[in-house]
Amino acid sequence: MRLLIARAEVDGRLVDVRVCGGRIDDIDERLRPLPDEEVVDAHGGALLPGLHDHHVHLLAMAAAERSVVCGPPAVGDAAGLRTALRGAARNLAPGSWVRGTGYSESVAGLLDRAAVDEMVPDRPVRIQHRGGALWILNSKGLAAVADALDETLDVERDAAGHPTGRLWRYDARLRAAISAQPPDLAATGARLASYGITGVTDATPDLDETGQELLAAAVREGQLPQAVQVLGSMTGASLPPGMSGGPYKILLRDHDLPGLEQLADRIGRTHRGGRPVAVHCVTRESLVLTLAALEVAGCRDGDRLEHAAVVPPELCEPLAASGLTVVTQPSFIATRGDAYLASVDPWDVEHLYPYATLLAHGVPTVPSSDAPFGDPDPWRTVAAASSRRTPTGAVLGAHERVDARIALFGFLTPLRSPDAPPRRLVPGSPADLCLLGEPLRASLADPSAERVTLVLRKGEPVHRR
């Protein structure tokens, strides 16, 4: 496809950009339209490289489209949760699972099998906590997956040894035990494209063959138009065109942290296999453990820290010295900030999801969504990074605010090297492009996906507004 984008703002200049063969063919102040090319008048709108979300969960995003929301703001109390679950059950075939997402203890406290039984006793129910690590099943659900319940600490049990219905980090085991309809990744790909996203890093840990094939098929068939990097694929796994393997995801279970030697050995083995690591850290304890393990095992270019949800000041310098890149989620402040203020240890609350402090210490830091557990819209993430406002308007960690331009540029860094400078539009570069309806300064003053007017992936339109 040949395309001419006329009068676009690129690096502060008004230029014409010609796209041909999936790449940028030419950039100049004025290019004469060719007979066979479509002309798009940008009217001075900013033309950017396509955005990259450096931490998403594609299969969970697709599954969430078929799930009932079980937390704020849609559901605020136990009565609302009961209504939502029963309403979903009425619309399903008999015996079908009710799948809920986004649960928070602010709704109905600490859910277990008995509490969910009272709401929906006659069909299997599974509800995912908004953090993504915990599933809560009712009795029907537990009975349906009884053969998949192991003796690890991931299956919470009462004093008598009976499962409480609370399963930790059980995604892959539940997926194998439940015959569910494959998720609709086409809808997920279209939604991401509408935000201007042309590349994603899937952070699903220990991606099994079924999950990998689902993603691979979606990429092959164009359902996922984005470039896809996966953190959970096995080292050496063969991946199709459009997919690549990134650092290996190491998931630290905060309820069952490994020993120092065990983690250091795992990091060392991954490095010796020629691959960096991406370590999931959401607590102070897991961060201390990870830094200590990297001191033993050594660091490798490309090593990442996912989330870094709590970074006290005394750990900033060791983190900077480690060479790790931090992939953070500012949107959690915008969606969960009030809950954090009410429930997080006061020693930690001012150090939640740091951004400006990490940059000041020389720690490469980029934003991401953690969708579906976080807001998938990168423009709302940009706004959250610059405002640090909670849902009620309180400011959480004003000292961690960053300029909206810095946050946006974090979405423009390469998938493989999020610590690198933002990609730029030059002749010969891939035509993965995001056109906005306004100049960049105006777009950043009030970030919104509504300003995304055209998105190209390999020179082909994947979204038009």
Secondary structure, DSSP 8 states (H G I E B T S, - for coil): -EEEEEEEEETTEEEEEEEETTEEEEEES-----TT-EEEE-TT-BEEE-EEEEEE-HHHHHHHTTSEE-STTT--SHHHHHHHHHHHHHTS-TT--EEEEEE-HHHHSS--HHHHHHH--SS-EEEEETTSSEEEE-HHHHHHTGGG--SSTTEEE-TTS-EEEEEES-HHHHHHHS------HHHHHHHHHHTTEEEEEE--TT--HHHHHHHHHHHHTTSS-SEEEESSS-TT----TTEEE-SEEEE--TTS---HHHHHHHHHHHHHTT--EEEEE-SHHHHHHHHHHHHHH---TT-EEEE--B--GGGHHHHHHHT-EEEE-THHHHHHHHHHHHHS-HHHHTTBS--HHHHHTT--EEE---TTTS---HHHHHHHHHH-B-TTS-BS-GGG---HHHHHHHTTS-SS-TTS------TTSB--EEEESS-HHHHHHS--GGGEEEEEETTEEEEE-
